[in-house]
Amino acid sequence: MKTYKGRFYLLLLVVLCLVGCSPSGDTTVSYKKAGINEEFPVPANAKSSDVQFDNSTIKKGEKYRLKNIGGEQGLYPPSEYFEEINSWGWELLKEKQMGHTNFFKKGTTIISIVIHEDDFELYEMKEDFPLH
C-alpha cells in the first residue's frame, strides 16, 4: 500500500511542478505601434487582422490574436500589457470599464480595448464619444 501512496505523491509533485513552471500564454518582451494609432502599443508578437464593427461611436478598429492574452475565458486583464500602455502615456478610465472592455485616454483620443482569452480588439473612438 505504501508503494502506491509514494508513487502517487511523486506523480502529484511532478504534475504540480509542470503546471507551476509552464508559461501562461505567449511571453511578451517588446511592443510595437498599433495599426489604428501609432501612439498605442500592442505586443510585438500579436498577429493583426481587420475587425468588423457596426457602432457609430467607433472611428476605426483592429483585432489582434495572442494566445492567452486574457487568461481563462478572458477573465483576467493583462496587467503587464496595461502597465505598458500606461507607460506610453495612456490613462486607464476605470469608471468606463464594462466587463471585458476597457478604455484608455491620451489627450483627446480614446482607445477601447476588448480582451478575450486568445485575442483582443482595439477601437479608436470618434471625438464625440461621451465620457460621462
N, C-alpha and C positions, 0 to 999 in steps of 0.2 A: 504494500500500500504506500509506503514512504517513497518508493522509487517513482511511482506515478505522480505523487504530490510534488516531488523535487523537479521532475521533468515539466510539470505544469507551470510551476513558478519560474523555471528557467525560460520556458516558452513565453510566458507572460512578460517577463523582463525584456526579452528580445523584441517583442511586439511593441512594448511601450517605448523602448529606445528608438526603434524605427519610426514610430509615429511622432515622437517628440523631436526627432532630428530631421524629419523631412521638411523641405521648404514649403511655405504656403503660397502657392501661386508663383508667378514669374517674379524674379528678383529684379528690382529696378535700381540702376546706379546713375542713370542720366535721364535728362529730359530734353525735349525738342519743342519747337513752337507749334501751336495748334494750327491746323489749316484754316479755321474760321476766324482766328485772331492771333496774330504773331506775338502778342504780349501775354498770351495764356499758355502755360506749359502743359504738355502731355508726356507720359512715359515714353521714352525713345523706342521701346520695344512694342508699343501698341500699334496695331495694324488699323489703318483708317479706311472708311468707306462712307458713301453718302447715306443720309438718313432721310426718310420721307416724313414730313410733318404737315399738319393742317391746323395751324394756330396763328391767328392774326397778330399775336404779340411777339412772334419769333421772326428775326431778321434772316438768320441762316443757321444751319446745323451740320453736324458731322458725327458719325458713330465710330467708335474705336473698339477693337477686340483685344482683350488682355485677360488671359486666364486668371481666375480667382481674384480679380480686382476688388470685388465687393464681398468676398468671403461667401460662406454658405448662403445660398438664396439671395445674395446681395444685401444681407442684413448688417454688414459691418463696413462703415465708411472707411476708406483707405487713409488713415491718419498721416502716414508718411507723405502721400501724394498731396493731401490738403495742406500740410506744412510747406511743401514746395510751392504750391500755388500762392500761399501767403507770402513766402519769401520773394516772389515775383511782384509783390505789391498789391495783391488782391485781398480784399476783406470779405470774410465769410459773413453772410447776412443770416445769422442764426434764426432770427424771428420769421424768416421767409421759408425755412425748411419745411418740406412736405414729404414725409416718407423717404423714398429713395432720391428725391430731388433736392439739391442744394443750390444756392445762389451765391455768386461772388461778384463784388463790385470793385471797379477801379476807375476813378474819375466819374465820367457819366456812362460808362459801359458796364452792362450787367451780363454775366455769363451764367447760364443754368447748366448744371451737371447732374445727369441722371445715372445713378450707379446700379448696376445689376451684378449678378455673380461673375460672369465672364466677359462683360462688355460695359461700356459707358457711352453716353451720348452728351455732346456739348451743343448748347444752343446760345447764340448771341441774341439777346432780346432787343426789340426795337426801342428807340429812345423814349417813346411814350409809355413804356412798361410801368405799370403802377407799383410804387414801392410801399404803399400803405394798404 
